């Protein structure tokens, strides 16, 4: 009968399962609330943000007409960073709140469970589960406490984050408004004329306000550095990598005992322990990573850079140039100290006037005392003129009360000149490091140490110069407070949508596409230099490496094209339209171009010929110097470079003398007068061929005698040469040795 009993009747095990389920759900609460540990750290970070926001609010709302423009940029950049981090905190709090709400709903659903409610309603069941219910009540109280505390903390931090976001948005609006109006305000009269006096009370108020601004600026600088470490961490990584790159190449040459091979390059800055040049390299790139840093950070970077440059110049520059550079460093320190010393604004103006006047004298000294050297260096001439021009503008603006403009022009003059010198060392150091890499790679691969490095140095120097000019313009426009205006105008112009028929595009997309393609092409052209391959005969013999480099170049071009398409924002349907248009073009007149391109890919992967192979194609014979995607280059024995389209290569019969080996059979003929001893002649020729260092060991020469006429016989000699490139040399040596041997043995030639 038990088989047919009512299965809906709850048993003790059912109640225990329900209680276990409730325990499991309540056990999730401590685990979940423990995952909310970052809430306290976020609350601390938000409290620190409050102090920073208070300082920014105080600075931008005070009536200081000489507010430092670079610090306004710093405020703007810092507010952007604060907005980003605060938004992340807010999103994290919302995520925590959602997780907690889901767990609350799960607990509330358990309270509606009829099985659990049945236990509490039935006194008999309560008595039988007394121990479990006591544990449940204890756990419930702890859970309730944890949930309440977590909910309160999350709500407080989320509210704090929301309030900070509102304050950040308001301060960002005010900062942007100040940056927009600072230009027009700077051209108006901000202070009295320099020759006008000011009463003592006004000077005291100005002194107090200046000290407060310096204190708040130092606090903001500390907060900025603490919250923007990631920007400089990558810069340190680049500097360390450059140091190790140079150090490793010097060490490899030292271990090989070939450091003297670098004497031909006459390195100016690179040494075995390149600490100073690595610092210059790193500090030259600093503006890319922290463009709107505080003024004190920019001044510190420039000062460290100048000290390192002075160390580099100490034994490398003539005495006159070194004294001029030291004078410039002193002028930089004197100008930078005006804000750090905390002197009144009026004394600051007189101090700036003296420094700018001394800078003008220094610029004139550079022009007239060193005019021969300066005229040879066109960039230096332009920098000296810019230095003089902006110092003169700073003097005029200072005299007539345009203090903001005087600060801008004075800082622009000295920073642009200092950065130009630093970037000149940067270009030279990068070029020397590249040549060092090539030479160390050639020594490791046992290539000849001599090679034509002038074109390589020129190409690398051109690329480094372009990068340096962009860096200089970036800092120059920032110092003049026109970077945002120029960049916004360029962005608006380049991103404005344009249409041709149904095709829409932006100039920025086109420029980005072309820039990535250009960079990929530049990289694939120069990547071989990192492995010591400069296209000379020595690297031809390393066919395996050259074949891998060829495939690497093709991959770089393909990846560059795909990246350019993705980065330019072209959708796949647009790409399909372009490919369709190309298809029409192919049908109308691009057959040869596409034929050469496809043939180049076939040559790369099918490898009927490789770089360095000696081949005959039609009436042309030479070594394969380059296999490109459109054409290949053949280097003839006379030194001519024959450029052959890849399509023509595959359409002709290719005689490859070095496809599987470099061996070649050579034929020599001699006419011998009778009478003579055939055995002596045969032994003589055989011994000469076997003992020659260019012949192939293990392959016996073949000697064939035949009657030429009634007075003489004809001797044909066939032997194998080790290398096809040594054919003429081996033939000349053997023929000369045979004729000399015939003379010694008394064998006459007919």
ABEGO torsion letter per residue (X at the ends): XAAABBAABBBAAAAAAAAAAAAAAAAAAAAAAAAAAAAAAAAAAAAAAAAAAAAAAAAAABABAABBAAAAAAAAAAAAAAAAAAAAAAAAAAAAAAAAAAAAAAAAAAAABAAAAAAAABAAAAAAAAAAAAAAAAAAAAAAAAAAAAAAAAAAAAAAAAAAAAAAAAAAAAAAAAAAAAAAAAABBABBBAABBBBAAAAAAAAAAAAAAAAAAAAAAAAAAAAAAAAAAAAAAAAAAAAAAAAAAAAAAAAAGAAAAAAAAGBAABBABBAAAAAAAAAAAAAAABAABBAAAAAAAAAAAAAAAAAAAAAABBAAAAAAAAAAAAAAAAAAAAAAAGBBAAAAAAAAAAAAAAAAAAAAAAAAAAAAAAAABAAAAAAAAAAAAAAAAAAAAAAAGBAAAAAAAAAAAAAAAAAAAAAAAAAAAAAAAAAAAAAAAAAAAGBBABBBAAAAAAAAAAAAAAAAAAAAAAAAAAAAGAAAAAAAAAAAAAABBBBBEABBBBAAAAAAAAAAAAAAAAAAAAAAAAAGBAGBAAAAABAAAAAAAAAAAAAAAAAAAAAAAAAAGBBAAAAAAAAAAAAAAAAAAAAAAAAAAAAAAAAAAAGABBBGBBBBBEABBEBBABBBAABBBBBBAAGBBBBBBAAAAAABBBBBAAAABABBBBBBBBBBBOBBBAAAAAAAAAAAAAABAABBBGBBBBBBBBBABAABBBBBBBBBBABAAAAAAAAAAAAAAAAAAAAAAGBBBX
